Amino acid sequence: MADTAGTAPSVVDVTPADMPLYCPNPAMPLWSSHPRVFLDVGVTGEAMCPYCGTRYRLRGGQARHEN
């Protein structure tokens, strides 16, 4: 998970290795915590935390499903 400075960035790039994805993520400082919420980036490639507004973006975009 990519993170900058000590505060939550407006967009966090994630990889499949970061799944299951949840916010607040481990890189966020304890003082900015809110209830943990799991986010689904598999459908659109992006998700936004309803508590803090942090956006998460799956590297490579939307997940591809093979039949």
MARMARSE-775245 format. One record per atom (N, C-alpha, C, CB): residue number from 1; residue in one letter; atom name; x, y, z. Coordinates in Angstrom, 1 decimal. Glycine has a CB too. Example, Ala and Ser with C-alpha at 12.3 -4.5 7.8 and 13.67 -1.06 7.14 Angstrom:
2
+-----+---+----+--------+--------+--------+
|   k | r |  a |      x |      y |      z |
+-----+---+----+--------+--------+--------+
|   1 | a |  N |   13.2 |   -5.7 |    7.8 |
|   1 | a | CA |   12.3 |   -4.5 |    7.8 |
|   1 | a |  C |   13.2 |   -3.3 |    7.8 |
|   1 | a | CB |   11.3 |   -4.5 |    9.0 |
|   2 | s |  N |   12.8 |   -2.2 |    7.1 |
|   2 | s | CA |   13.7 |   -1.1 |    7.1 |
|   2 | s |  C |   12.9 |    0.0 |    7.9 |
|   2 | s | CB |   14.1 |   -0.6 |    5.7 |
+-----+---+----+--------+--------+--------+
END
This chain:
67
+-----+---+----+--------+--------+--------+
|   k | r |  a |      x |      y |      z |
+-----+---+----+--------+--------+--------+
|   1 | m |  N |    0.8 |   -1.2 |    0.0 |
|   1 | m | CA |    0.0 |    0.0 |    0.0 |
|   1 | m |  C |    0.9 |    1.2 |    0.0 |
|   1 | m | CB |   -1.0 |    0.0 |    1.2 |
|   2 | a |  N |    0.7 |    2.1 |   -0.9 |
|   2 | a | CA |    1.4 |    3.3 |   -1.0 |
|   2 | a |  C |    0.9 |    4.4 |   -0.1 |
|   2 | a | CB |    1.5 |    3.9 |   -2.4 |
|   3 | d |  N |    1.7 |    5.1 |    0.6 |
|   3 | d | CA |    1.3 |    6.2 |    1.5 |
|   3 | d |  C |    2.3 |    7.3 |    1.5 |
|   3 | d | CB |    1.0 |    5.6 |    3.0 |
|   4 | t |  N |    1.8 |    8.5 |    1.7 |
|   4 | t | CA |    2.7 |    9.6 |    1.7 |
|   4 | t |  C |    2.6 |   10.3 |    3.1 |
|   4 | t | CB |    2.4 |   10.6 |    0.6 |
|   5 | a |  N |    3.6 |   11.0 |    3.5 |
|   5 | a | CA |    3.7 |   11.7 |    4.8 |
|   5 | a |  C |    2.9 |   11.0 |    5.9 |
|   5 | a | CB |    3.0 |   13.1 |    4.6 |
|   6 | g |  N |    2.5 |   11.7 |    6.9 |
|   6 | g | CA |    1.9 |   11.2 |    8.1 |
|   6 | g |  C |    0.4 |   11.2 |    8.1 |
|   6 | g | CB |    2.4 |   11.8 |    9.3 |
|   7 | t |  N |   -0.2 |   11.8 |    7.1 |
|   7 | t | CA |   -1.6 |   11.9 |    7.0 |
|   7 | t |  C |   -2.1 |   11.1 |    5.8 |
|   7 | t | CB |   -2.1 |   13.4 |    6.9 |
|   8 | a |  N |   -3.4 |   10.8 |    5.9 |
|   8 | a | CA |   -4.0 |   10.0 |    4.8 |
|   8 | a |  C |   -4.0 |   10.8 |    3.5 |
|   8 | a | CB |   -5.4 |    9.5 |    5.2 |
|   9 | p |  N |   -3.5 |   10.2 |    2.4 |
|   9 | p | CA |   -3.5 |   10.9 |    1.2 |
|   9 | p |  C |   -5.0 |   10.9 |    0.6 |
|   9 | p | CB |   -2.6 |   10.3 |    0.1 |
|  10 | s |  N |   -5.2 |   11.7 |   -0.4 |
|  10 | s | CA |   -6.6 |   11.7 |   -0.9 |
|  10 | s |  C |   -6.8 |   10.4 |   -1.7 |
|  10 | s | CB |   -6.8 |   12.9 |   -1.8 |
|  11 | v |  N |   -5.8 |    9.8 |   -2.3 |
|  11 | v | CA |   -5.9 |    8.6 |   -3.1 |
|  11 | v |  C |   -4.8 |    7.6 |   -2.6 |
|  11 | v | CB |   -5.8 |    8.8 |   -4.6 |
|  12 | v |  N |   -5.2 |    6.4 |   -2.3 |
|  12 | v | CA |   -4.2 |    5.4 |   -1.9 |
|  12 | v |  C |   -4.2 |    4.3 |   -3.0 |
|  12 | v | CB |   -4.5 |    4.8 |   -0.5 |
|  13 | d |  N |   -3.1 |    4.0 |   -3.6 |
|  13 | d | CA |   -3.0 |    2.9 |   -4.6 |
|  13 | d |  C |   -2.8 |    1.6 |   -3.9 |
|  13 | d | CB |   -1.8 |    3.2 |   -5.6 |
|  14 | v |  N |   -3.6 |    0.6 |   -4.2 |
|  14 | v | CA |   -3.5 |   -0.7 |   -3.6 |
|  14 | v |  C |   -3.3 |   -1.8 |   -4.7 |
|  14 | v | CB |   -4.8 |   -1.0 |   -2.8 |
|  15 | t |  N |   -2.8 |   -2.9 |   -4.2 |
|  15 | t | CA |   -2.6 |   -4.0 |   -5.1 |
|  15 | t |  C |   -3.4 |   -5.2 |   -4.6 |
|  15 | t | CB |   -1.1 |   -4.4 |   -5.2 |
|  16 | p |  N |   -3.5 |   -6.3 |   -5.4 |
|  16 | p | CA |   -4.2 |   -7.5 |   -4.9 |
|  16 | p |  C |   -3.7 |   -8.0 |   -3.6 |
|  16 | p | CB |   -4.2 |   -8.5 |   -6.0 |
|  17 | a |  N |   -2.4 |   -7.8 |   -3.4 |
|  17 | a | CA |   -1.8 |   -8.3 |   -2.1 |
|  17 | a |  C |   -2.4 |   -7.5 |   -0.9 |
|  17 | a | CB |   -0.3 |   -8.1 |   -2.2 |
|  18 | d |  N |   -3.0 |   -6.4 |   -1.1 |
|  18 | d | CA |   -3.6 |   -5.6 |    0.0 |
|  18 | d |  C |   -5.0 |   -6.1 |    0.4 |
|  18 | d | CB |   -3.6 |   -4.1 |   -0.4 |
|  19 | m |  N |   -5.5 |   -7.0 |   -0.3 |
|  19 | m | CA |   -6.9 |   -7.5 |   -0.1 |
|  19 | m |  C |   -6.9 |   -8.4 |    1.1 |
|  19 | m | CB |   -7.4 |   -8.2 |   -1.3 |
|  20 | p |  N |   -7.9 |   -8.5 |    1.9 |
|  20 | p | CA |   -9.1 |   -7.6 |    1.8 |
|  20 | p |  C |   -8.8 |   -6.2 |    2.2 |
|  20 | p | CB |  -10.3 |   -8.2 |    2.7 |
|  21 | l |  N |   -9.4 |   -5.3 |    1.5 |
|  21 | l | CA |   -9.1 |   -3.9 |    1.7 |
|  21 | l |  C |  -10.0 |   -3.3 |    2.8 |
|  21 | l | CB |   -9.2 |   -3.1 |    0.4 |
|  22 | y |  N |   -9.4 |   -2.5 |    3.7 |
|  22 | y | CA |  -10.2 |   -1.9 |    4.7 |
|  22 | y |  C |   -9.6 |   -0.5 |    5.1 |
|  22 | y | CB |  -10.3 |   -2.8 |    6.0 |
|  23 | c |  N |  -10.5 |    0.3 |    5.7 |
|  23 | c | CA |  -10.1 |    1.6 |    6.1 |
|  23 | c |  C |  -10.6 |    1.8 |    7.6 |
|  23 | c | CB |  -10.6 |    2.8 |    5.2 |
|  24 | p |  N |   -9.8 |    2.3 |    8.5 |
|  24 | p | CA |   -8.5 |    2.9 |    8.2 |
|  24 | p |  C |   -7.4 |    1.9 |    7.9 |
|  24 | p | CB |   -8.1 |    3.8 |    9.4 |
|  25 | n |  N |   -6.5 |    2.2 |    7.0 |
|  25 | n | CA |   -5.5 |    1.2 |    6.7 |
|  25 | n |  C |   -4.3 |    1.3 |    7.7 |
|  25 | n | CB |   -4.9 |    1.5 |    5.2 |
|  26 | p |  N |   -3.5 |    0.2 |    7.7 |
|  26 | p | CA |   -2.4 |    0.2 |    8.7 |
|  26 | p |  C |   -1.5 |    1.3 |    8.7 |
|  26 | p | CB |   -1.7 |   -1.1 |    8.5 |
|  27 | a |  N |   -1.4 |    2.1 |    7.6 |
|  27 | a | CA |   -0.4 |    3.2 |    7.5 |
|  27 | a |  C |   -1.0 |    4.5 |    8.1 |
|  27 | a | CB |    0.0 |    3.5 |    6.1 |
|  28 | m |  N |   -2.3 |    4.5 |    8.5 |
|  28 | m | CA |   -2.9 |    5.7 |    9.0 |
|  28 | m |  C |   -2.6 |    5.8 |   10.5 |
|  28 | m | CB |   -4.4 |    5.7 |    8.8 |
|  29 | p |  N |   -2.4 |    7.0 |   11.0 |
|  29 | p | CA |   -2.1 |    7.2 |   12.4 |
|  29 | p |  C |   -3.3 |    6.9 |   13.3 |
|  29 | p | CB |   -1.7 |    8.7 |   12.7 |
|  30 | l |  N |   -3.0 |    6.4 |   14.5 |
|  30 | l | CA |   -4.0 |    6.0 |   15.4 |
|  30 | l |  C |   -5.1 |    7.1 |   15.7 |
|  30 | l | CB |   -3.4 |    5.5 |   16.7 |
|  31 | w |  N |   -4.6 |    8.3 |   15.8 |
|  31 | w | CA |   -5.5 |    9.4 |   16.2 |
|  31 | w |  C |   -6.6 |    9.6 |   15.1 |
|  31 | w | CB |   -4.7 |   10.7 |   16.4 |
|  32 | s |  N |   -6.4 |    9.2 |   13.9 |
|  32 | s | CA |   -7.4 |    9.4 |   12.9 |
|  32 | s |  C |   -8.3 |    8.2 |   12.6 |
|  32 | s | CB |   -6.7 |    9.8 |   11.5 |
|  33 | s |  N |   -8.3 |    7.3 |   13.6 |
|  33 | s | CA |   -9.1 |    6.1 |   13.5 |
|  33 | s |  C |  -10.6 |    6.3 |   13.5 |
|  33 | s | CB |   -8.7 |    5.1 |   14.5 |
|  34 | h |  N |  -11.3 |    5.5 |   12.8 |
|  34 | h | CA |  -12.7 |    5.4 |   12.8 |
|  34 | h |  C |  -13.1 |    3.9 |   12.7 |
|  34 | h | CB |  -13.4 |    6.2 |   11.6 |
|  35 | p |  N |  -14.4 |    3.6 |   12.8 |
|  35 | p | CA |  -14.7 |    2.1 |   12.8 |
|  35 | p |  C |  -14.2 |    1.5 |   11.5 |
|  35 | p | CB |  -16.2 |    1.9 |   12.9 |
|  36 | r |  N |  -13.7 |    0.3 |   11.5 |
|  36 | r | CA |  -13.1 |   -0.4 |   10.3 |
|  36 | r |  C |  -14.3 |   -0.7 |    9.4 |
|  36 | r | CB |  -12.4 |   -1.7 |   10.7 |
|  37 | v |  N |  -14.0 |   -0.4 |    8.1 |
|  37 | v | CA |  -15.0 |   -0.6 |    7.1 |
|  37 | v |  C |  -14.2 |   -1.3 |    5.9 |
|  37 | v | CB |  -15.7 |    0.7 |    6.6 |
|  38 | f |  N |  -14.8 |   -2.4 |    5.4 |
|  38 | f | CA |  -14.2 |   -3.1 |    4.3 |
|  38 | f |  C |  -14.7 |   -2.5 |    3.0 |
|  38 | f | CB |  -14.5 |   -4.7 |    4.4 |
|  39 | l |  N |  -13.8 |   -2.4 |    2.0 |
|  39 | l | CA |  -14.1 |   -1.7 |    0.8 |
|  39 | l |  C |  -13.9 |   -2.6 |   -0.4 |
|  39 | l | CB |  -13.3 |   -0.4 |    0.6 |
|  40 | d |  N |  -14.8 |   -2.6 |   -1.4 |
|  40 | d | CA |  -14.7 |   -3.4 |   -2.5 |
|  40 | d |  C |  -14.2 |   -2.6 |   -3.7 |
|  40 | d | CB |  -16.1 |   -4.1 |   -2.9 |
|  41 | v |  N |  -13.0 |   -2.9 |   -4.2 |
|  41 | v | CA |  -12.5 |   -2.2 |   -5.3 |
|  41 | v |  C |  -12.5 |   -3.2 |   -6.5 |
|  41 | v | CB |  -11.0 |   -1.7 |   -5.0 |
|  42 | g |  N |  -13.0 |   -4.3 |   -6.4 |
|  42 | g | CA |  -13.0 |   -5.3 |   -7.5 |
|  42 | g |  C |  -13.9 |   -5.0 |   -8.6 |
|  42 | g | CB |  -13.3 |   -6.7 |   -6.9 |
|  43 | v |  N |  -14.9 |   -4.3 |   -8.4 |
|  43 | v | CA |  -15.9 |   -4.1 |   -9.5 |
|  43 | v |  C |  -15.5 |   -2.9 |  -10.4 |
|  43 | v | CB |  -17.3 |   -3.8 |   -8.9 |
|  44 | t |  N |  -15.2 |   -1.8 |   -9.8 |
|  44 | t | CA |  -14.9 |   -0.6 |  -10.5 |
|  44 | t |  C |  -13.4 |   -0.2 |  -10.5 |
|  44 | t | CB |  -15.7 |    0.6 |  -10.0 |
|  45 | g |  N |  -12.7 |   -0.8 |   -9.6 |
|  45 | g | CA |  -11.2 |   -0.5 |   -9.5 |
|  45 | g |  C |  -11.0 |    0.6 |   -8.5 |
|  45 | g | CB |  -10.7 |   -0.1 |  -10.8 |
|  46 | e |  N |  -12.1 |    1.2 |   -7.9 |
|  46 | e | CA |  -11.9 |    2.3 |   -7.0 |
|  46 | e |  C |  -13.0 |    2.2 |   -5.9 |
|  46 | e | CB |  -12.0 |    3.7 |   -7.6 |
|  47 | a |  N |  -12.7 |    2.7 |   -4.7 |
|  47 | a | CA |  -13.7 |    2.8 |   -3.6 |
|  47 | a |  C |  -13.3 |    4.0 |   -2.7 |
|  47 | a | CB |  -13.7 |    1.5 |   -2.8 |
|  48 | m |  N |  -14.4 |    4.5 |   -2.0 |
|  48 | m | CA |  -14.1 |    5.6 |   -1.1 |
|  48 | m |  C |  -14.7 |    5.3 |    0.2 |
|  48 | m | CB |  -14.8 |    6.9 |   -1.7 |
|  49 | c |  N |  -13.9 |    5.6 |    1.3 |
|  49 | c | CA |  -14.3 |    5.3 |    2.6 |
|  49 | c |  C |  -15.4 |    6.3 |    3.0 |
|  49 | c | CB |  -13.1 |    5.5 |    3.6 |
|  50 | p |  N |  -16.5 |    5.7 |    3.5 |
|  50 | p | CA |  -17.7 |    6.6 |    3.9 |
|  50 | p |  C |  -17.4 |    7.4 |    5.1 |
|  50 | p | CB |  -18.9 |    5.7 |    4.1 |
|  51 | y |  N |  -16.4 |    7.1 |    5.9 |
|  51 | y | CA |  -16.1 |    7.8 |    7.1 |
|  51 | y |  C |  -15.1 |    9.0 |    6.9 |
|  51 | y | CB |  -15.5 |    6.9 |    8.2 |
|  52 | c |  N |  -14.0 |    8.7 |    6.3 |
|  52 | c | CA |  -13.0 |    9.8 |    6.1 |
|  52 | c |  C |  -12.8 |   10.3 |    4.7 |
|  52 | c | CB |  -11.7 |    9.3 |    6.7 |
|  53 | g |  N |  -13.4 |    9.6 |    3.7 |
|  53 | g | CA |  -13.3 |   10.1 |    2.4 |
|  53 | g |  C |  -12.1 |    9.7 |    1.6 |
|  53 | g | CB |  -13.4 |   11.6 |    2.4 |
|  54 | t |  N |  -11.2 |    8.9 |    2.3 |
|  54 | t | CA |  -10.0 |    8.4 |    1.6 |
|  54 | t |  C |  -10.4 |    7.6 |    0.4 |
|  54 | t | CB |   -9.1 |    7.6 |    2.5 |
|  55 | r |  N |   -9.8 |    7.8 |   -0.8 |
|  55 | r | CA |  -10.1 |    7.0 |   -2.0 |
|  55 | r |  C |   -9.1 |    6.0 |   -2.2 |
|  55 | r | CB |  -10.3 |    7.9 |   -3.2 |
|  56 | y |  N |   -9.5 |    4.8 |   -2.5 |
|  56 | y | CA |   -8.6 |    3.7 |   -2.8 |
|  56 | y |  C |   -8.7 |    3.3 |   -4.2 |
|  56 | y | CB |   -8.9 |    2.5 |   -1.9 |
|  57 | r |  N |   -7.6 |    3.1 |   -4.9 |
|  57 | r | CA |   -7.6 |    2.8 |   -6.3 |
|  57 | r |  C |   -6.7 |    1.5 |   -6.5 |
|  57 | r | CB |   -7.0 |    3.9 |   -7.2 |
|  58 | l |  N |   -7.3 |    0.5 |   -7.2 |
|  58 | l | CA |   -6.6 |   -0.7 |   -7.5 |
|  58 | l |  C |   -5.7 |   -0.5 |   -8.6 |
|  58 | l | CB |   -7.6 |   -1.9 |   -7.8 |
|  59 | r |  N |   -4.4 |   -0.8 |   -8.4 |
|  59 | r | CA |   -3.4 |   -0.6 |   -9.5 |
|  59 | r |  C |   -3.8 |   -1.5 |  -10.7 |
|  59 | r | CB |   -2.0 |   -0.9 |   -9.0 |
|  60 | g |  N |   -3.8 |   -1.0 |  -11.9 |
|  60 | g | CA |   -4.2 |   -1.8 |  -13.0 |
|  60 | g |  C |   -5.7 |   -1.6 |  -13.3 |
|  60 | g | CB |   -3.9 |   -3.2 |  -12.8 |
|  61 | g |  N |   -6.4 |   -0.8 |  -12.5 |
|  61 | g | CA |   -7.8 |   -0.6 |  -12.7 |
|  61 | g |  C |   -8.7 |   -1.7 |  -12.3 |
|  61 | g | CB |   -8.0 |   -0.3 |  -14.2 |
|  62 | q |  N |   -9.8 |   -1.7 |  -13.0 |
|  62 | q | CA |  -10.9 |   -2.7 |  -12.7 |
|  62 | q |  C |  -10.4 |   -4.1 |  -12.8 |
|  62 | q | CB |  -12.1 |   -2.5 |  -13.6 |
|  63 | a |  N |  -10.9 |   -5.0 |  -11.9 |
|  63 | a | CA |  -10.5 |   -6.4 |  -11.9 |
|  63 | a |  C |  -11.1 |   -7.1 |  -13.1 |
|  63 | a | CB |  -11.0 |   -7.1 |  -10.6 |
|  64 | r |  N |  -10.3 |   -8.0 |  -13.7 |
|  64 | r | CA |  -10.8 |   -8.7 |  -14.9 |
|  64 | r |  C |  -11.2 |  -10.1 |  -14.5 |
|  64 | r | CB |   -9.7 |   -8.7 |  -16.0 |
|  65 | h |  N |  -12.4 |  -10.4 |  -15.1 |
|  65 | h | CA |  -12.9 |  -11.7 |  -14.8 |
|  65 | h |  C |  -12.8 |  -12.6 |  -16.0 |
|  65 | h | CB |  -14.4 |  -11.7 |  -14.3 |
|  66 | e |  N |  -12.2 |  -13.8 |  -15.9 |
|  66 | e | CA |  -12.1 |  -14.7 |  -17.0 |
|  66 | e |  C |  -13.1 |  -15.8 |  -16.9 |
|  66 | e | CB |  -10.6 |  -15.3 |  -17.1 |
|  67 | n |  N |  -13.7 |  -16.2 |  -18.0 |
|  67 | n | CA |  -14.6 |  -17.3 |  -18.0 |
|  67 | n |  C |  -14.0 |  -18.6 |  -18.3 |
|  67 | n | CB |  -15.8 |  -17.0 |  -19.0 |
+-----+---+----+--------+--------+--------+
END
